[in-house]
Each structure stands twice: as structure tokens, then as C-alpha cells.
Amino acid sequence: MAAAVEKMVYQRFGCELPLVKVVCTLQLPGDMVIAKVLGDKDVARLSEVKWHNLAVFLAQCKNLENDLSSITPTLLDFHRSSSRIHHSWAMNVGAFKVDTVPADGNPVYLVQETINPGPLFIVLKSARTALEIIRQNWGPRVADVAKQLVARRMPFHLCIRRPRSLFFPPAPSAGPAPSMAQTYTGLGYRSANFKAGRWHYDSYRTLRNRLLLTPRGQVALRSGGLIARIASEVVSFDDTFPDVVPDQGICFCPRHGSVAFWANELTEDEVDIICGVYFVATTPGQRDVNKANDTPITIRSWWPRPSAFIGSSLNVGWWSPACESFYQGRMQRFADGTADLISSVEWKKNLKLERKCIPYIEGVEKCSALILASTASQLYC
């Protein structure tokens, strides 16, 4: 088990764990913080020296500025000339910044075939995931990489390339939209006295499965995290990619060049169907209130929405043992008939991320981004 942990730490973080204790004056994370960053509070412990060196690596990532020199050379594969990231890759990985979503100033990463490239591309928002593709030598085809990402519930976009001129930003609003009757996504609106029972859960599963058995199920598998895990109960990965359509979903427009990358993406309604979301009228005295068209409602669901999952202790970038434990625990409650709808506020409270973990997770992502800034091609498409 310890060997598997050490392998994962290398493949995901690029962290190498020498048998000599690294001296460090930084404050080191505690054992539980390290375990949660690894995605498993019951993770197998490494030897004392290796566990210490892992703590040093995480502390150095947390305090990382704009270069990698502050990370001890023996702890990071980037500093080793024989590392895979300094040699030929099975896939070509490049970086570019976008003018459209997500226009947050951070690059996205484009994965494409190196030999006789086909029409499909993978776009990633995570530098850690892009580097894992390189370190694990996934490829040589886009379908090979996509299969591995789906197996680990890592989010990605499967894209086709089209002229940038096809993208048209939305026209400016001409004024307030006319008043319309309120519509609700997912499983719709329920009155204040609504109490979900077994029939409601079975009805939810029927509606959800009907959606997932369409080509949209493949989009759900590529969404990563909990959405992908739920979808995997219903559909399997299809490497024929029957759902790639160039004119819907999301568009990644590089700041330079004449092309853009288009991908399908689940709609808000589809996400809410998969998560089993109801909009329940709020009774007097309830505090977890949302307002839609001035109608007080509480959002309740069988599963947490992506916003709650992404901000939770379960979101470490792949489907970890902690994620599977949570999933199986919830499934057991469904089987026992003891599961109830949970409000969005309660989901966020129950799944909240240990604040001490956040800087270390962000530090490893920054370390990965700096590595790719030095090694990946800067694409101008």
C-alpha cells in the first residue's frame, strides 16, 4: 500500500521521496492535512523519512513564488534531467490563454496527438492533470488519454477545432427581459410540505438514467468528479465519441490565432437532473433560502451539486478513496431507505474543505503550472 501511495505522489505531484531526510525551516503540514491532500484520511503511511520529505515538498509548494528553485532538487522530478517530462511525450501538451470562458487569466492546456493527429483535442484546466498525462505516458491517441481520464473521474473537455470566426459573443442586452413565469431546472418545484419518499427517488433515477443513456451521458463522464461517478453507474466510456458537436456547449478561444476549440458541456438543467435537485417552497423560519423571482425556495437534492463538491474536501482532482467512501455510504442509505433530500447549505457544510488543506493543494497546482510554463509549447493555434 505504501508503494502505491509513493507512486501516486510521483505521478500526480512529481514528488520524489529520497531516503535522506531533507532539512526544512518551513512549518510543515500535519499528518491529517497531508492525508486529506492525498484524498484519503486513512492513507497508508510511508516510512518516517519519506513522510517527512513529502511534508517538506508540500510546504515548499505552499510557499512557492514564481520559480521552482525554492523546491529542493531531490524532491521534484523537474530538477532531474532523466525525468520523463524532459523527454519525448506520447502526446503533445501545449498551453494557451483564452478570451472566453474561463477568462480568469490562467492558461488552459491543450492535449493533441503527435503523430498523424486526428480531429479531436483535449482541453484541461488543471496543470496537475496535464502533467500526469505526461508522467504516465498516456497515449498515443486522444481516445487513449480520454479513457484514462474517465477512469479516474478527472474533468476534461473533448474538443474539435473550428475557425475562430464561428464564435460570436452574445449581443448586448436591449433592456430588462419581459416578465415570464418562473421555470425550475432539475426535478422542478415542490410545495413547502414536500417530503420525498422511495417513489420520488425511483422516479429521479428513471429520469436521470433516461438522460444518461443518450449521448449526453458521455458528456457527463467527461465532467469528472461526482457527476462522472453517477454517470458511470449507467453508461460506459465510448471511444467513438458520438456526441461531439461543434456549435453547442463551451468555446475556448485562444487570445492569439485564428481558431477556437469547441466542446459539449452539460446544461444547468442536465446537471440538476443528474444530482436530483428539487426547488422546495420555504416554510417560515427556515434560513437556507434562495430567491427566484421573489419566491422563497430551498434547493434540496439527492446528491450535492458540482459547486458543493468542487469546494469540498473530496475534490483533490481525481476520484480518491475518500470520494468512493462518500459515494458508497450515500448509496447504502438509498438501499436502506434512510436517505433524505439535503439542502444546498447542508451539503456545503457537510462537505466543507479543511481550510488548512487549501494552500497546499493550490501550491501543488502552481508548481505544476510553472513546470508546464517551462516545458509545454506555448500555443498560438
C-alpha positions in Angstrom: 0.0 0.0 0.0 2.8 2.4 0.8 4.4 1.8 -2.6 1.1 2.7 -4.3 1.0 6.0 -2.3 4.5 6.8 -3.3 3.7 6.1 -6.9 0.6 8.3 -6.8 2.5 11.1 -5.2 5.0 11.0 -8.1 2.5 10.7 -10.9 0.2 13.4 -9.6 2.6 15.8 -8.0 6.0 14.9 -9.5 7.3 14.5 -5.9 10.2 12.1 -5.4 10.9 10.9 -1.9 14.6 10.3 -1.2 15.8 8.2 1.7 17.7 11.0 3.2 15.8 13.5 5.3 15.6 16.9 3.8 16.2 19.8 6.1 13.5 22.5 6.1 12.8 25.5 8.2 9.2 26.0 7.0 6.2 25.0 9.0 5.2 21.5 7.9 1.6 20.3 7.4 0.3 17.8 10.0 -0.4 14.2 9.2 -4.2 14.6 8.7 -3.7 17.6 6.3 -1.3 15.5 4.3 -3.7 12.6 4.2 -6.6 14.8 3.0 -4.4 16.4 0.3 -3.8 12.8 -0.9 -7.5 12.2 -0.9 -7.6 9.5 1.8 -7.7 10.2 5.6 -6.8 6.5 6.1 -3.9 6.6 3.6 -1.1 4.1 4.2 1.8 5.7 5.9 5.2 5.9 4.3 8.4 5.5 6.2 9.2 8.3 8.6 11.8 9.8 6.4 9.6 9.7 3.2 6.6 11.0 5.1 8.7 13.9 6.4 10.0 14.6 2.9 6.5 14.6 1.5 5.6 17.2 4.1 8.6 19.3 3.1 7.6 19.2 -0.5 4.0 20.3 0.3 5.3 23.1 2.5 7.7 24.3 -0.3 4.8 24.2 -2.8 2.6 26.3 -0.4 5.3 28.9 -0.2 6.2 28.8 -3.9 6.5 32.2 -5.7 7.3 32.4 -9.4 10.1 29.9 -9.9 10.9 26.3 -8.9 14.3 27.0 -7.4 12.8 27.1 -3.9 11.8 23.4 -4.1 14.6 21.1 -3.1 16.0 19.4 -6.2 15.8 15.9 -4.9 12.1 16.3 -4.2 10.8 17.3 -7.7 11.2 15.4 -10.9 11.5 18.7 -12.9 15.1 19.1 -11.4 16.1 15.6 -12.7 17.3 15.6 -16.3 16.3 12.0 -16.8 12.7 12.7 -15.9 10.0 11.8 -18.5 8.9 15.5 -18.6 12.3 16.4 -20.2 12.0 13.7 -22.9 9.6 12.9 -25.8 6.0 12.7 -24.8 3.3 10.3 -26.1 1.0 13.3 -26.5 1.8 17.0 -27.4 0.8 19.2 -24.5 0.5 23.0 -25.0 -0.8 26.0 -23.1 -2.8 29.0 -24.1 -4.8 31.7 -22.5 -8.4 32.3 -23.6 -10.6 35.3 -24.4 -13.7 33.3 -23.5 -14.7 31.0 -20.6 -12.7 30.6 -18.4 -11.2 34.1 -18.9 -9.6 34.2 -15.5 -6.0 34.9 -16.7 -5.0 31.3 -16.1 -3.9 29.1 -19.1 -5.7 26.1 -20.2 -3.9 23.0 -21.5 -4.4 21.5 -24.9 -3.6 17.8 -25.5 -3.2 16.6 -29.0 -1.7 13.7 -30.9 1.9 14.0 -32.0 1.8 11.5 -35.0 -0.9 11.8 -37.7 -3.1 13.9 -35.4 -6.9 13.4 -35.7 -9.7 15.9 -35.4 -10.1 15.7 -31.7 -8.3 17.6 -28.9 -8.5 17.5 -25.1 -8.6 20.8 -23.1 -7.8 20.7 -19.4 -8.0 23.4 -16.7 -5.7 21.5 -14.3 -1.9 21.7 -14.8 -1.6 18.7 -12.4 -3.7 16.6 -14.7 -1.8 17.7 -17.8 1.5 16.7 -16.2 0.1 13.3 -15.1 -0.7 12.5 -18.7 3.0 13.2 -19.5 4.3 11.3 -16.4 2.1 8.2 -17.0 2.9 8.4 -20.8 -0.8 8.1 -21.7 -1.5 8.0 -25.4 -0.7 7.9 -28.3 -4.3 8.7 -29.3 -6.8 11.1 -27.8 -9.1 8.2 -27.2 -6.4 6.5 -25.0 -6.0 9.6 -22.9 -9.7 10.2 -22.6 -10.3 6.6 -21.4 -7.7 7.1 -18.6 -9.2 10.4 -17.5 -12.7 9.0 -17.4 -11.5 6.0 -15.4 -10.1 8.4 -12.8 -13.1 10.8 -12.9 -10.8 13.7 -14.0 -12.7 16.5 -15.7 -11.8 17.4 -19.2 -13.3 18.8 -22.4 -13.2 16.8 -25.7 -12.9 19.5 -28.4 -12.9 19.9 -32.1 -11.1 22.8 -33.8 -13.0 25.3 -35.9 -12.4 28.8 -37.2 -12.5 31.5 -34.5 -14.9 33.5 -36.7 -17.6 30.9 -35.8 -17.7 32.3 -32.2 -20.0 35.2 -31.8 -20.2 36.8 -28.3 -23.8 37.5 -27.1 -25.4 40.7 -28.3 -25.7 43.5 -25.7 -29.0 43.4 -23.8 -31.6 45.8 -25.1 -33.1 46.2 -21.6 -34.8 44.1 -19.0 -36.4 40.9 -20.2 -40.1 40.7 -20.1 -41.7 39.1 -17.1 -42.2 35.4 -17.5 -43.5 32.6 -15.4 -40.8 31.1 -13.2 -39.3 27.9 -14.5 -37.1 25.5 -12.5 -34.4 23.2 -13.6 -33.8 19.6 -12.5 -36.8 17.9 -10.9 -38.8 21.1 -10.6 -40.8 22.9 -7.9 -42.4 21.4 -4.8 -44.7 22.8 -2.2 -43.4 23.6 1.3 -44.8 20.4 2.8 -43.0 18.2 0.3 -41.5 15.0 1.8 -39.5 12.8 -0.6 -40.1 9.1 -0.3 -38.9 6.0 -2.1 -41.2 6.6 -5.0 -39.6 10.0 -5.6 -36.1 8.5 -5.5 -37.1 5.8 -8.0 -38.7 8.4 -10.2 -35.5 10.5 -10.1 -33.4 7.5 -11.1 -35.6 6.8 -14.0 -35.4 10.4 -15.3 -31.7 10.6 -14.7 -30.9 7.3 -16.4 -33.0 8.2 -19.4 -30.8 11.3 -19.8 -27.6 9.4 -19.3 -28.5 6.8 -21.8 -28.4 9.5 -24.5 -25.1 10.8 -26.0 -25.3 13.4 -23.1 -24.1 10.5 -20.8 -20.7 10.7 -22.5 -20.5 14.4 -21.7 -21.4 13.5 -18.1 -18.5 11.0 -17.9 -16.1 13.7 -19.1 -17.4 16.2 -16.4 -15.3 14.4 -13.8 -16.0 14.1 -10.0 -19.3 13.1 -8.7 -21.2 13.7 -11.9 -18.9 11.3 -13.7 -19.2 8.7 -10.9 -23.0 8.8 -11.0 -22.9 8.5 -14.8 -20.6 5.5 -14.6 -23.4 3.5 -13.0 -25.4 3.9 -16.1 -23.1 4.2 -19.1 -19.6 3.1 -20.1 -16.9 5.1 -21.9 -17.5 5.1 -25.7 -14.3 5.9 -27.7 -16.3 6.6 -30.8 -17.4 9.9 -29.2 -20.9 10.0 -30.7 -21.7 13.4 -29.1 -19.1 15.8 -30.4 -21.0 18.8 -31.9 -19.2 22.0 -32.9 -21.9 24.5 -32.3 -23.1 24.0 -28.7 -21.6 23.8 -25.2 -18.4 25.7 -24.5 -15.9 27.5 -26.7 -12.2 28.0 -25.8 -10.9 31.0 -27.9 -7.1 31.5 -27.7 -6.1 35.1 -27.4 -3.9 34.6 -30.4 -4.5 32.8 -33.7 -7.5 32.2 -35.9 -9.0 29.0 -34.5 -11.1 28.1 -31.4 -11.8 24.8 -29.7 -15.4 23.7 -29.2 -16.8 21.2 -26.7 -20.1 19.9 -25.4 -20.9 20.7 -21.8 -23.8 19.7 -19.6 -26.5 22.4 -19.2 -27.6 23.5 -15.8 -30.9 21.6 -16.2 -29.0 18.4 -17.0 -26.7 18.8 -14.0 -29.7 19.3 -11.8 -31.4 16.2 -13.2 -28.3 14.1 -12.6 -27.9 15.4 -9.0 -31.7 15.1 -8.3 -32.4 18.7 -7.5 -35.8 20.0 -6.2 -36.8 23.6 -5.6 -38.9 23.4 -2.4 -41.0 26.3 -1.2 -39.6 27.7 2.1 -41.6 27.5 5.3 -41.5 30.3 7.8 -38.4 30.2 10.0 -36.1 28.4 7.5 -32.8 30.1 7.0 -31.3 28.4 3.9 -33.4 30.4 1.5 -32.8 31.2 -2.2 -35.0 33.6 -4.1 -36.2 33.1 -7.6 -38.5 35.7 -9.0 -39.0 36.8 -5.3 -40.3 33.3 -4.5 -38.6 32.0 -1.3 -37.3 28.4 -2.0 -34.8 25.9 -0.6 -32.8 23.9 -3.0 -32.7 20.2 -1.9 -31.1 17.3 -3.7 -30.3 13.6 -3.6 -26.7 14.4 -4.4 -24.6 17.6 -4.0 -24.4 19.9 -6.9 -20.9 20.4 -8.5 -20.4 23.8 -6.7 -20.6 22.0 -3.4 -18.4 19.1 -4.5 -15.7 21.3 -6.0 -15.4 23.3 -2.8 -15.3 20.3 -0.6 -12.7 18.1 1.0 -13.4 15.4 -1.7 -12.2 17.5 -4.6 -8.5 16.6 -4.9 -8.5 16.4 -8.7 -9.3 12.7 -9.1 -11.7 10.2 -7.7 -9.9 9.4 -4.5 -10.7 6.7 -1.9 -12.4 9.3 0.2 -14.7 10.1 -2.7 -15.6 6.5 -3.2 -16.2 6.1 0.5 -18.6 9.0 0.5 -20.4 7.7 -2.6 -20.8 4.1 -1.3 -22.1 5.5 2.1 -24.7 7.5 0.3 -25.7 4.6 -1.9 -26.1 2.4 1.2 -28.5 4.9 2.6 -30.5 4.8 -0.6 -30.6 1.0 -0.4 -31.6 1.1 3.3 -34.3 3.7 2.6 -32.8 6.1 5.1 -31.5 8.7 2.7 -33.3 12.1 2.6 -33.0 15.2 0.5 -30.3 17.6 1.7 -30.3 21.3 1.2 -27.5 23.1 -0.7 -26.4 24.8 2.5 -26.2 21.5 4.4 -24.3 19.9 1.6 -21.7 22.6 1.7 -21.5 22.4 5.4 -21.2 18.6 5.4 -18.5 18.5 2.7 -16.6 21.7 3.5 -12.9 21.6 2.8 -10.4 21.6 5.6 -9.1 25.2 5.3 -5.6 24.1 6.2 -5.5 21.9 3.0 -6.3 24.6 0.5 -2.9 26.3 0.4 -1.1 23.0 -0.2 -3.5 21.9 -3.0 -3.1 25.3 -4.6 0.6 25.2 -4.2 1.0 21.9 -6.0 -1.2 23.3 -8.8 1.0 26.3 -9.0 4.1 24.1 -9.1 2.6 22.1 -12.0 1.7 25.3 -13.9 5.3 26.6 -13.5 6.7 23.3 -14.8 4.4 23.4 -17.9 5.3 27.1 -18.4 8.9 25.9 -18.8 8.3 22.7 -20.8 5.0 22.8 -22.7 4.7 24.5 -26.0 3.0 27.9 -25.8 0.4 27.6 -28.5 -0.8 30.3 -30.8 -3.1 28.0 -32.7 
